[in-house]
Amino acid sequence: MLTRRMLLGSCAALATPAKAQQELTLVVPSGIGGSADITSRLLSSKLIESGLPTKVLNRSAGAGVEGTLYVLRAASDSGSILVGGPNGLLLAPARETLPYTVDSFEPICMFSTATFVLAVKSTKAVSIRDLLDQAKLRHVSVGTAASEAHYLIDTLFNLAECKLTHIPYRSAGDAARDLLAGVIDAAYISLASIAGAAEAGEVRLLVQTTDDGSALRAYPNVPHISSVGFVHPALYAYHWHGLYVSRNTSRTLVNAVANSVREICADSGFISAHDNRGMVVRYMQSDELRQHHIMTIDRLVKPYIKWLENNR
C-alpha cells in the first residue's frame, strides 16, 4: 500500500533532474590555429555528438609547459584532459627541470598526427633548393612554433651550410600570419595551420618532413625532405596528438573517453576533415602509446638533447 511518505518521496525524485554528464575539457598547450588546436576542436565536436560534453581550452605559454602543468595540477574530478605531444611531454622535461615527466600522466590514446612543412610566400622561392641557395648568401628568417620544429629546421640549415635566423612563435597560427604579412621569409609549421593559404595559392609548400608521406594525401606534389637529398633521422619526425590525464583520474572516465575516441577515429567524416588539413587520424591505445614514447625518445629526444648541449 502506498503511504503519504512514499508518494512524497516519489514526487521529489521525479522533480530532481538527473545528474548531468561531466563536462570534459581538452587542454591544448599551444595557441589557436595550430594542428593541436584544430584537431582538438574536431575531436571535441565528435565527443559532444557521442554524448560527452566537451570544450577546448588553450593554455599556450611556456612551449607546452603551462598547459601540461594545468592538467597535472587539476583536481581528479575536473574532467581536464591534456592534448599532449612531444613538445610539452618529452622535449620540455629534457630542456629544463620540471615537476613532471611523461610518466606523470596516464595516457588514454593517440588520435591524430600532423605533418610539418616548410612554407614560403609564393613569390619568395620556387623550391627548397632555391630557398637554401638564397640562405647561402644571406640570413633567411624562419618562424617555428614548437621546440622540435626549431631543432629540425636548424638541423636542415646546418646540413645545407646555410644562414638561418630563427623566429620563435607561441602558436603556428601566429607564425602563419606573419609569413603571409611578409614579416618572416619562411615558416616551418604544421600544414594544418596554413592549409587554407596553400589552397588559395598565397604560400608555396617547399617540403614536408613526416615519417612518411601519408599525411599529404591532399598535397601529393609536396616532396619529402629525403627526396631532395637530406638524410637525417631528425628530419623524419612528426608531431602527434594524444590524450592524457593525471594519474588519479577515474578509470570510468578514462575508459569512456578511450572507447568514444576509438569509435570517432573510424568515422569517415572525422578522417576526411583531417586529410583535408594535412593531418592523419591515427588511433593508438594506451599501451601502444607508451611504446611510442620510447621510440620518440630514441629518435627525437636524445638527438635534441645533444643539439641543446651544442647550442648553449
Backbone hydrogen bonds, N-H to C=O, Kabsch-Sander energy under -0.5 kcal/mol:
donor,donor_aa,acceptor,acceptor_aa,energy
7,L,3,T,-2.1
8,L,4,R,-2.4
9,G,5,R,-2.3
10,S,6,M,-2.2
11,C,7,L,-2.3
12,A,8,L,-2.2
13,A,9,G,-1.9
14,L,10,S,-2.0
15,A,11,C,-1.9
16,T,12,A,-1.0
24,L,53,P,-3.3
25,T,79,G,-2.5
26,L,24,L,-0.5
26,L,55,K,-3.0
27,V,25,T,-0.9
27,V,81,I,-3.3
28,V,26,L,-0.7
28,V,57,L,-2.9
30,S,28,V,-0.7
31,G,170,R,-0.7
34,G,31,G,-1.0
38,I,34,G,-2.5
39,T,35,S,-2.8
40,S,36,A,-1.8
41,R,37,D,-1.9
42,L,38,I,-1.9
43,L,39,T,-2.3
44,S,40,S,-2.8
45,S,41,R,-1.8
46,K,42,L,-1.5
47,L,43,L,-2.6
48,I,44,S,-2.3
49,E,45,S,-1.8
50,S,46,K,-1.6
51,G,48,I,-1.4
52,L,47,L,-2.9
55,K,24,L,-2.1
57,L,26,L,-2.7
59,R,28,V,-3.0
59,R,57,L,-0.5
63,A,60,S,-0.6
65,V,62,G,-1.5
66,E,61,A,-1.8
67,G,59,R,-0.8
68,T,64,G,-1.2
69,L,65,V,-2.9
70,Y,66,E,-2.2
71,V,67,G,-1.6
72,L,68,T,-2.1
73,R,69,L,-2.3
74,A,70,Y,-0.5
74,A,71,V,-0.8
78,S,75,A,-2.0
81,I,25,T,-3.1
82,L,244,Y,-3.0
83,V,27,V,-2.6
84,G,82,L,-1.2
84,G,242,G,-1.7
89,L,85,G,-1.7
90,L,86,P,-1.4
91,L,86,P,-2.9
92,A,87,N,-1.9
94,A,90,L,-0.9
95,R,91,L,-1.5
95,R,92,A,-0.5
96,E,92,A,-1.8
98,L,96,E,-0.6
104,S,101,T,-1.9
105,F,102,V,-1.3
106,E,245,V,-3.5
108,I,243,L,-3.4
109,C,243,L,-1.0
110,M,284,M,-2.4
111,F,241,H,-2.5
112,S,241,H,-1.3
113,T,280,V,-2.3
114,A,239,H,-3.3
115,T,278,G,-1.6
117,V,189,I,-3.0
118,L,207,V,-2.2
119,A,117,V,-0.7
119,A,187,A,-3.0
120,V,204,R,-2.2
121,K,185,D,-0.6
122,S,202,E,-1.5
124,K,121,K,-2.5
125,A,121,K,-0.8
131,L,127,S,-2.0
132,L,128,I,-2.5
133,D,129,R,-2.3
134,Q,130,D,-1.9
135,A,131,L,-2.0
136,K,132,L,-0.7
136,K,133,D,-0.8
137,L,133,D,-0.5
137,L,134,Q,-1.3
138,R,134,Q,-1.5
140,V,163,K,-2.0
141,S,139,H,-0.5
142,V,165,T,-2.6
143,G,186,A,-2.4
144,T,167,I,-2.0
145,A,188,Y,-0.5
150,H,146,A,-1.9
151,Y,147,S,-2.1
152,L,148,E,-2.9
153,I,149,A,-2.6
154,D,150,H,-2.1
155,T,151,Y,-2.0
156,L,152,L,-2.1
157,F,153,I,-2.4
158,N,154,D,-2.2
159,L,155,T,-2.3
160,A,156,L,-1.8
161,E,158,N,-0.9
162,C,157,F,-2.8
163,K,135,A,-2.5
164,L,162,C,-0.5
165,T,140,V,-2.4
166,H,164,L,-0.6
167,I,142,V,-2.5
169,Y,144,T,-2.2
175,A,171,S,-1.7
176,A,172,A,-2.7
177,R,173,G,-2.0
178,D,174,D,-2.1
179,L,175,A,-2.1
180,L,176,A,-2.3
181,A,177,R,-1.6
182,G,178,D,-0.5
182,G,179,L,-1.1
183,V,178,D,-2.3
184,I,178,D,-0.9
185,D,141,S,-0.7
186,A,141,S,-2.0
187,A,119,A,-2.2
188,Y,143,G,-2.8
189,I,117,V,-1.6
189,I,187,A,-0.7
191,L,115,T,-2.6
193,S,190,S,-0.9
194,I,191,L,-1.7
195,A,191,L,-1.1
198,A,194,I,-2.0
199,E,195,A,-2.6
200,A,196,G,-1.7
201,G,198,A,-1.1
202,E,197,A,-2.3
203,V,197,A,-1.0
204,R,120,V,-3.3
206,L,118,L,-2.8
206,L,204,R,-0.7
207,V,118,L,-0.9
208,Q,223,P,-2.2
209,T,116,F,-1.9
216,L,213,G,-1.7
217,R,214,S,-0.8
219,Y,216,L,-1.0
222,V,219,Y,-1.6
225,I,208,Q,-1.9
227,S,224,H,-1.4
228,V,225,I,-1.2
229,G,226,S,-1.3
230,F,225,I,-1.3
231,V,229,G,-0.7
232,H,230,F,-0.6
235,L,232,H,-1.8
236,Y,233,P,-1.6
237,A,234,A,-0.9
239,H,114,A,-1.3
241,H,112,S,-2.9
242,G,84,G,-3.1
242,G,240,W,-0.5
243,L,109,C,-3.2
244,Y,82,L,-2.1
245,V,106,E,-2.0
247,R,104,S,-0.8
249,T,246,S,-1.7
250,S,76,S,-0.6
254,V,250,S,-2.1
255,N,251,R,-2.6
256,A,252,T,-2.2
257,V,253,L,-2.5
258,A,254,V,-2.5
259,N,255,N,-2.5
260,S,256,A,-2.0
261,V,257,V,-2.9
262,R,258,A,-2.2
263,E,259,N,-1.6
264,I,260,S,-2.4
265,C,261,V,-2.5
266,A,263,E,-1.1
267,D,264,I,-2.0
271,I,267,D,-2.2
272,S,268,S,-2.6
273,A,269,G,-2.0
274,H,270,F,-1.2
275,D,271,I,-2.6
276,N,272,S,-2.4
277,R,274,H,-1.3
278,G,275,D,-1.6
279,M,274,H,-2.7
280,V,113,T,-2.3
282,R,111,F,-1.2
282,R,280,V,-0.5
284,M,110,M,-1.8
286,S,108,I,-0.7
289,L,285,Q,-2.4
290,R,286,S,-2.1
291,Q,287,D,-1.6
292,H,288,E,-2.0
293,H,289,L,-1.9
294,I,290,R,-1.4
295,M,291,Q,-2.0
296,T,292,H,-2.5
297,I,293,H,-2.3
298,D,294,I,-2.0
299,R,295,M,-2.3
300,L,296,T,-3.0
301,V,296,T,-1.8
302,K,297,I,-2.6
304,Y,300,L,-1.9
305,I,301,V,-2.4
306,K,302,K,-1.7
307,W,303,P,-2.3
308,L,304,Y,-2.5
309,E,305,I,-2.3
310,N,306,K,-1.9
311,N,307,W,-0.9
311,N,308,L,-0.8
312,R,309,E,-0.6
